[in-house]
Amino acid sequence: MKQTAPSVSPMSNEARNSYVIGQITDALLGLLRSKPIEEVSISELCSAAGVGRASFYRNFASKEAVLQRQDEVLLRQWQKDYDAAKAQDEAAGREPVNLMVSLLLFYKEHRDFYTLVYRNDSRILLDTILKVCGLTPEDANAVAYAKAFIAYGIYGAVSEWIGRGMTESAEELAALMAQSQQPQA
């Protein structure tokens, strides 16, 4: 009896899973350009992604979870880039890059994605901002209230900015937000 080598996929399970997640994410974003998330069925999404329903449910609990995961991926990259730029500025004795401007530039850079998020599940946008502001259950009450005040103010401004087409630059919006915090004479 002739023995043959087992058939092994050239991709590892992790690589295959990463590919499936990317396909599902890209397909959902494509579908959301023409219809709201409520009108996208899991079957339609899987067909557009070229994957089976089992692959979808192995990775996601809902269509919204696809957007949430992509937001988390983007946010982690932004945080890494921001931290590196800040450390570089501090090491060079320069004023660190402004957190608000950096965050707004991030939203503008990923404008297509965040516009789709805004139209379909703006809670994801709020969750991102709450993470950036570092609001945790362990915070003392006064600290938690201050962080919540800032986070929800940023969320309101960013939501309105996205809704109005992001016509201002990140720097202009950051300046407008800072100006709104100044006492009026």
N, C-alpha and C positions, 0 to 999 in steps of 0.2 A: 504494500500500500504506500503510495507516494504522499509524503507530508508537505503541506504548503504553509507558508507563513500566514499568520492571522491577518485579516484585513483590518488595518488601523487607519483611522482618519488622520490626515496630516495636521489637523488642528486639535489642540488640547480641549478638554471640556470647558475650561475657563475661556479660551479664545472663541470657541463655538458659542458659548453663552453670551459673551461680549458682542459678538457679531449679531446674534438674535436680538439683543437689547437695542443695538444700533438700528437694525432694520425696523423694529417696532416703533422706535422713537421717530425715525425719519418718516415712516409711513403716517404716523399720527399727525405730525406737524404738516405734512403735505395735505392730508384730509381736512385739517382745521383751517386751511387757507380758503376752503370753499364752503364749509358748513360748521355749525357749532358742535361741541363735543357731545351734547345730548343726542344728536342725530347720527353719530358714528357708532355702528355696532361693532362688537368684538370680532364677529365673523368678517365684516368688511375690513377692519383694521388688519387682521391676520392675513387676509387675502392680499391686501395692498403690500404688506410686509414680506409676503412669501414664506410665512411660517404657520405652523399649526396652532390651534387654540391652546393645546397643552403647553406649548412654549410660552405663550402669553401668560397663562396662569401660573406657570412655574416661576415667572419673574415679577409679575405685577398683580396686585389685588384689584386694580381698577384702571380705567383710562387716565384718570387724574393722577394716579401713581406714576404713570409714565412721565407726565410733565413734572411732577415733584422730583423724581429721580434726576431728570435732566437739569432741573434748577439746582439741585444739590451738587451735581458734577461741575456746573458752571461756577457756582458759589465757592466751592473748594479751590478751583483754579484761581478765581479772583483773590481769595484770601491769601493764597500762596504768593501770588504776584504782588499783592499789596504789602505783605509782610517783608518780602525781599526788597522792594523799592524803599520801604521805610527804613529798613536796616542799612541799606546802601546810603541813603541820605544822611542818616544819623552818623554813620562811620565817616562820612565826608564832611561832617560838621554843618550840613545844610538843614534847613527847615524840612521836616518830613512831609511827604506828599499828603495833601488834605484828604482825610477819609471820605468826606461827603463827595468831593469832586471825583475821587477814585470810584466810589460806588455808582455815581451817576454816569460816569464814562463807561463803566461796566454795563449798565442797563442800555446805554445808547449803542455800544458795540454789539450787543445781542438784542437789538431792537426788534427784529422779526420774531424771535422766540418770545420775548416779554410782551409784545403786542398780542400774540396768540394766547398767552397766559392771562393777560388782562381781560381779554374777551371771553375766556372760557372758565377760568377759576382763579380769580384775583386773590383768594386766600393764600395761594402759593407765594405770591408776591409779598404779602404781609408776613408769612412765615420766614421768608428770606431776610426781610428787614429786622424782624424780631431776633433772628440769629445774629445778625451783624451787631445789633445793639447789646447783645449779651444778656438779655432778660432771662433770669433763672428763678426757680422756686426758692432757692437758697438765699436770694437777695433779701436784705433788710427791707422793710416796707417802704421807707422813704426812697431808697435806691431803686426799688422795683417800680414805684410810681414815676420817678423821674425818667427811667429808661423807657417805660411804657409811653409816657408823654412824648418823648423824642421819637420813638419808633412809629407811633401812630401818626404823628405829624409828618414824618418823612414819607410814610405810606400814603397819606392823603395827597401830598405834593407830587410824589412820583406817579401815583394813579392818575391824577389830573394831567400831569405832563404827558404820560403815555396816551391818555384819552384825547388830548389836543394835538397829537401828532409829533411830540418831542421837538417842537420848533426851536426852542432855546437850546443853546449848548449846555453841557454839563456845568461849566463854570458859571454861566449866566444864571442857571437855576439855583446853584449853590449860593450865589450872591443874593438872589431874591429871597431865598429861605433865611439866610443870615440877616438880611435887612428887615425881614418881618419880625425878627426877635428883638430888634432894637426898640427902646422906648420911643414913643412918638411925642414930639414936643408941641 
